[in-house]
Amino acid sequence: MSRNLQRLKSWEGVLLLILVATIILNSTLAPSYLRVGNWINLFELSIEKIIVALAMTFIIINAEIDLSVASTMGLTAGVLAWLHMQGAPFPLAVIAALLMGVIAGAFNGFWIAYAGLPSLVVTLATMIMYRGGARILLEDRSIGEFPAWFSHLGQQPMVGPLPFALILFFALTILAIVVLHYSGFGRYVYVIGNNRDVAEYSGVKVRRVKMILFIVSGTAAALAGVLFAARLGAVRGDLANGFELDIITMVLLGGVSIFGGRGSMGGVLLSILIVLNLRNGMSLLNLTGHLQSGVIGVLLILSVLIPNMAAGVQGWLHRRRQAKIVHET
């Protein structure tokens, strides 16, 4: 009983209550909300963001940030479309796009892990650089007319009512949970996020871990960019513009500390469901995309503010108890 109460008092418990309240509210707004088709659509419209959010969870727990993920999506999709426009075999264009994501992530990782530059500065610079690369490749054109099999991959169900991207997300989620919570590499991610110096003194190869994380982040963004191109059926230079706001909000709202070392994949998954359901509910109310982005921005602030306030209150209560014990003795 006490364990259940403790779980309800946790941030994950709060998120669960918010999710339930959101689902109840949405179901009263539209009777069709609870249908399977609406839930699949709810995931499908943001599937690229939530795939990248899995990788971003590792990055932020490691006390880093990657602001370039949306621009990497745009760049890799731009490479795919440009090569297709040049007449390259389409499977080769897909491979090149994914490889571009690996290179983009490795470029970030080199400057952060080995040159020692702050990830905020590096990825802010590459966010601009990668977006510029996409615009140079495509200019103001919209490139489409992809092969039928590729469009089918992004737009048609694959197993029952489930599209390929959603099945892939489920598989990647299981992999992310296993790696983060049940592997030695996951423990290294937490240890480095808590205290890099302690991790280095303990023999953890900090640079290698950080390099791997940014390569994974770039690869996940490239995969998301390719899936987005398949779903839309066309690519522009501004593809995925602004997606980093939703992605980072999902991770921080899930209880992952912006300072690193704390958080869980379970909390992030609950946060993802909350953000998706909030957007779905606002769409049911015919609220504009700009207003939806404003709400997500407020959530981003609250996701950082509330856990820090809670930690401050807990610290204050602990100091009071300690002072009381000292006074009584």
N, C-alpha and C positions, 0 to 999 in steps of 0.2 A: 504493500500500500504506500509506504513512504517513498519507494522508488518511483511509483507512478506520479505522486505529487511533485517530486523533484523534477521529473520530466516535464510536467505541465508548467512548472515555474521557469523552465529553461526557455531560451530564445526560440528553439524549435517548437516548443509547446505553444508559444505566442503566435508563431507563424501558422501553425495548424489551426488555431482558433480563427485567425484572420482569413485563412483560406476557406474554412467552412462558412464563415459569415459572407464572404464574397460569392461563393457558390449559391447560397440561399438567396441572396439579393438578386443575382443574375437570373436565377430560375423564376423569380417573381416578375422580372421585367419581360421575359420572353419564354413562353411554354416550350419553344423549340430548342432552348438552350441545352437541356439535358440529353438531347438526342446524340447518338454516336457520331453522326455526320458532322455536327457542330463542334464536337470535341476534337475530331480529327482535323477539321478546318482550323480550329484554334491553335493546334500545334503546328500545322503545316505553314501558316502565315508567318510564324516566327522560328521555324525549325533551324534556320541558319544561325540565328542569334544564340539559341540554346546549345547548339553544338560547340560554338566558340566559348560559351560560358563555362563549359566543363574544363577546358584548358585554362581559362582565366582564373578559375578557382585555385589551381596549383600555383599560378604566378603570384597571386595576391597572398596566399598563405606563406609563400616564400619571401614575403616582404618586398615584392616588386610590383610593377604595373606595366601593362602593354596597351598604350593608347592607339597603336597602329593597326589593330586587328581589322577594323572596318576598311581602312585604306588598303590593307593587304588583300582583303576580299575583292575590292574593286580592281586592284592591280592584276591579280591572278585571273579573274574573269576577263579582264581586258586582254591579257596575253592569249587566253583561249580564243576569244573572238577575233583578235588580230591575225593569229595563225590560221584560223578558219577562213578569214577573208583572203589570206595570201594563197590559199589552196592546199595547205598542209593536210595530211591525213588526220581525221578528227581524233582518233585514239591518241596519236602523237601530240596533238594540241592539248588534250586533257592531261597527259603525263607532264608536258612542259609547264602547264599551269600549276600543277601540284608541286613540281620541282621549284617553281618560282616562289611558292610559299615557304619551302624549306630554306631557300637562299635568303629570303626576307627575314625569316626567323633567326637564321644563323648570323646575319648581319647585325640584327639587334643584340643577339646574345654575345657576340664578340666584344662590342663596345661596352656592354654592361658587365659581363663576367670577367673579361680579361683586361680591358682598358680601365675598368673601375668607374665608369661614368654612371650617373644616376639614371635609372630606367625611365623616370618621368621625363627627363630631358631628351634622352635618346629616342624614345618612342614618340614623343611629341614631334621631333624633327623628322623621323621616318614616316609618321602619319601624313605630314605635308608632302614629303618626297614621294612616297608610294602613290598617293592620290594624284600627284602631278604626273607620275609615270603613266597611270591609267589614262589621263586626259591627253597626254602626248600621243599614245598609241591610237586612241579612238577619236580624238578631237571632239566634235559635237555630234558625231554619228551614232546611230543605234544599229548595232550589228546583230543580225538574227539568222533565220533560215538554217537552223542547226539540223543535223540528221534526225530522222523520225525517232530512232531508238533513244537518242539523248533527251528529246522533248518528252517522250513517253516516260523515261526514268524520273523526270521531275514533276510530271503533271498527272500521271495515271496511277491507280492502285497497283501494288505489286503482290501482296499476300492478303487476300480478302479485301477489306476496305483500306488497308494500311499502305501508304506510299513508301517507296524505297528509303527516302530520307528519314522518316519516322522510325522505321525498323533499324536503320543505322544508328540513330540517336539512342535507342534502347540498348543496343549492343555496346556503344561507346560509354554509356552511363554505367553499365555493369563493370566494364573494364576500368573506368575512372575510380569507382568505389573500391574495387579490389586493390588497385595500385596505391591509392591515397591512404587507405585505412588498414590494409593487410599486407603491405610489402615493405622491405627495407628502404626502397627508394622513397616511399611516402613518408617514412619516419625522418629521412634526411630532409625532406621538404619542410616539415614542421620544425625540426631542430634548427635549420638555417634561418627560418623565419623568426624564431624566438631569439636567437643570438648567434650571429654569424661567427663571432670570435670563438665562442665555445665550440661551435661546430668544427671550425678549423683546428682547434687544439685537440679535438677528439678524433681527428684523422679523416673527417668527412671531406671529400673532394668537392668543395663548394663551387668552384668555377665550372667544373664539369656538370654538376647538377643544374646550375643556372643556365648553362648553354643548352642542355637537353630541354629544359622547360621552354625556352624561347623558340627553339626549333619546333617543338610540339605545338606551341601557340601559333606559329606561322603556318604549319602544316594544317592545323585545324581550320584556320582562317581561309586557306586555299581551298580546302575541301568544301567549306561553306560557300565560298565564292562560286565554285563549279556547280554546286547544287542549286544555288540561287539563279545562275544562268539557265540551268535546265528548267527550273520552275517558271521563270519569266519568259523564256524563249527568245530573249534578246539581252544585249549588254550595252550599257552606256558608261561613260567615264565616271559618272557620279553614283554608280551602283553601290548600295550599302552605306551611303553617306549618313553619318550620325548614329550608326548602329552601336558604336562603342558605349553610348549613354545607357542604353537598355542592358547591354551585356554586363557592364560594371555594376549597375544597379542590382541586377539579379544576384550577383556574387556577394555584394556587401549587405544587401537586405537579408541574405541567407545566413548572416551571422559571422561571415569571414571578416576578421579584423583587417582594417586598412594598413595597420602596422605590422601585420604578419604573425605567423605562429599559432593562429587560432581559427577554427572554423571546421565545418563538416560538409561532406557532399550531400547528406540528407537535408541539411538546412538550405543548401543552394537549390535542391530539387523542389522543396516547398516554396521557396522564393520564386522560382521559375513559374510554378503553377499560379502563384498569386499575381505576378505581372501579366501573364497570359490571360488570366481570367478578368483582371482589371481592364486590360485593353479590349477584351471581348465585350465586357459590360458597357464600356464607354462607347463602343461602336454601336451597341444596341440602342443607346441613348442618342445616337447620331452626333456625338461630339467629334469635333475636327481633330485631325492628326496633330496639329500644333498644340491644342489643349491637352491631348493625351501625352505628348512629350513633356509638357509642363508638369503634369501630375507625376510622371516618372522622375522628373528632376527633383520634385519635392520628396519623393520616396528615397532618392539617392542621398539627400541631406539627412533625412530621418534615419536611414539605415546606418549612417555613421554616428549621428548624434545620440540616438537612444541607447545603443549598447555601451557607449562611453559614459553616458550619464548613469546607467545601471551599474557599471563598474565603479564609478565614483561613489555612488550611494553605498555599495557593498563595502568599499574601502573605509568609508566614514563610519559605518556600523561596526566594522571590525575594530577600528581604532577606539570607538566608544566602549566596546566590550573589554578590550585590553586595558583601557584606562580604569574601568570599573573594577576589574580584577585586581589591578595594582592598588587602587584606593582601599579595597576591602582587606587586602593583606597588610 
